[in-house]
Amino acid sequence: MVFGWGKKKQEEIPIENTPQNKEIVLSDVKNVVSELYELRTSQTISEIKHLRNNIEPMIIELLKIGHVLENDDLKVDDIDKHLAIIVVRGKKQVIDVIKKGVTNLPEISTIEDTAKLNSSLTLILKKVGDVLGRQTTIIHIFAKKYANQLKENLEIMIQNHSEIKNILKNFESTKIISIEISNVLKQIKNLQDSRIEKIQKIADSDNNVKSLEEKISSLSESIEKVKSSDDYKKYLELKNNLESFGSQKLKIKNNISTHFTKISRPLSRYEYASALDKDQKNILNQMINEPFDALISKNKDSIILILENVRKGISSGSISVKDIDKTLSQITDTEETLDGLIKQVEAYYEKYQSIQNDTNSLKPDNLDSLQNELIKNTSFMEDSKLKSKTFQEEIKENDLKIPQLVSEIERKLHLFSNTKYTILIS
């Protein structure tokens, strides 16, 4: 402790507090906190103002002591000259600090003034305490008559300053709790607003689902009406016929392949040994790989030309085969059956196109669009149902959070005041 003195321990008087219970609605919490905060502010200002008024006479007394000490020679003429210099120098330091460092305390009318008072007192006590601590020997020995005055004076100032700091500490705690309660109230307000918003979104989603269900029902009826018509039944029948008619193509392809497979080797060699134009190259390529596609009337002359050129190549030896006579006979056989094969292919295409035309003529124009609309609206409906479910789950989560936050406010309010509040959620 500065200046070598202890502080008297204040006797603590127990205060009997009887907690009160009170019920309030959530909407009243803000006003309750505001009233409590204003009350605490007023009490803090009043208490610190009272303490300030207790300290102010000590300030005046300190200044008086400094004035008297300044005019007191402390009888330094009667002591050793070297020691006298130390005493005079120490005395001057004490007087300078009191004159310059001890100032009148600010008046208290607002909570901001209390902070200024605390800072001012802290500075005064530090300066005076430090200088008296350094000059404690001089004061106790050569200015003994001032020691008790300074001791009592500083004890009172330190005690009152300690009370001021405790009061401000408690007020700061009150301020923090007030801000925390305000923040929790904002969280609750956000959750409540979110709940209202989500309820509206659920209603919108449910209305959308209802509208889509009606639209889906109408689309389903329209589709069913189309599918129950005689034309649609004929369309399905022709469609099935068209699909089954595809097997005829396979039979014809196999028959054609039987002829052209026998001469595929010389045809392949002719492809590398001859100079053909683009169209003839394409036809030759089809004859080797997929002769069915080559057998149409307009290709007949080109096919015969290619076959005859292959025949000449075999006869001249430019196209080598194992059995010349057999291969030439196979080429002759292919040429002789060419008209029949082309007729089979064209008859197939003609029949297939006829069935396809009949099928297309009976195909409902709007069926695809109706079915696409049905798929699209069904997807929209499922999305709306999922959104509604998600919003409901979020509301449940919010409804669980709000009571927890209200309990937190109740706990903080109890720290704030002597009253135990029960908050009713309206």
BELRA-V468695 format. One record per backbone hydrogen bond with DSSP energy under -0.5 kcal/mol. NH is the residue of the N-H (numbers start at 1). CO is the residue of the C=O. If there is no record, write none. Layout:
nh: [NH	NH]
co: [CO	CO]
//
This chain:
nh: [4	5	10	14	16	17	18	19	20	22	24	26	28	29	29	32	33	34	35	36	37	38	39	40	41	42	43	44	45	46	47	48	49	50	51	52	53	54	55	56	57	58	59	60	61	62	63	64	65	66	67	68	69	70	71	72	72	73	76	78	79	84	85	86	87	88	89	90	91	92	93	94	95	96	97	98	99	100	101	102	102	103	109	114	115	116	117	118	119	120	121	122	123	124	125	126	127	128	129	130	131	132	133	134	135	136	139	140	141	142	143	143	146	147	147	148	150	151	152	153	154	155	156	157	158	159	160	161	162	163	164	165	166	167	168	169	170	171	172	173	174	175	176	177	178	179	180	181	182	183	184	185	186	187	188	189	190	191	192	193	194	195	196	197	198	199	200	201	202	203	204	205	206	207	208	209	210	211	212	213	214	215	216	217	218	219	220	221	222	223	224	225	226	227	228	229	233	234	235	236	237	238	239	240	241	242	243	244	245	246	246	247	248	249	250	251	252	253	254	255	256	257	258	259	259	260	261	262	263	264	267	268	269	270	271	272	273	274	276	281	282	283	284	285	286	287	288	289	290	293	294	294	295	296	299	300	303	304	305	306	307	308	309	310	311	312	313	314	315	316	317	318	319	320	324	327	328	329	330	331	332	333	334	335	336	337	338	338	339	341	342	343	344	345	346	347	348	349	350	351	352	353	354	355	356	357	358	359	360	361	362	362	363	367	370	371	372	373	374	375	376	377	378	379	380	381	382	383	384	385	386	387	388	389	390	391	392	393	394	395	396	397	398	399	400	401	402	403	404	405	406	407	408	409	410	411	412	413	414	415	416	417	420	421	422	423	424	424	425	426]
co: [1	2	8	12	14	15	16	17	418	420	422	424	25	25	26	28	29	30	31	32	33	34	35	36	37	38	39	40	41	42	43	44	45	46	47	48	49	50	51	52	53	55	55	56	57	58	59	60	61	62	63	64	65	66	67	68	69	71	73	75	76	80	81	82	83	84	85	86	87	88	89	90	91	92	93	94	95	96	97	97	98	101	107	110	111	112	113	114	115	116	117	118	119	120	121	122	123	124	125	126	127	128	129	130	131	133	135	136	137	138	138	139	143	143	144	144	146	147	148	149	150	151	152	153	154	155	156	157	158	159	160	161	162	163	164	165	166	167	168	169	170	171	172	173	174	175	176	177	178	179	180	181	182	183	184	185	186	187	188	189	190	191	192	193	194	195	196	197	198	199	200	201	202	203	204	205	206	207	208	209	210	211	212	213	214	215	216	217	218	219	220	221	222	223	224	226	229	230	231	232	233	234	235	236	237	238	239	240	241	242	243	244	245	245	246	247	248	249	250	251	252	253	254	255	256	256	257	258	259	261	263	264	265	266	267	268	269	270	274	277	278	279	280	281	282	283	284	285	286	290	290	291	291	294	296	297	299	300	301	302	303	304	305	306	307	308	309	310	311	312	313	313	313	318	322	323	324	325	326	327	328	329	330	331	332	333	334	335	335	337	338	339	340	341	342	343	344	345	346	347	348	349	350	351	352	353	354	355	356	357	358	359	359	364	366	367	368	369	370	371	372	373	374	375	376	377	378	379	380	381	382	383	384	385	386	387	388	389	390	391	392	393	394	395	396	397	398	399	400	401	402	403	404	405	406	407	408	409	410	411	412	413	20	419	22	421	24	422	423	424]
//
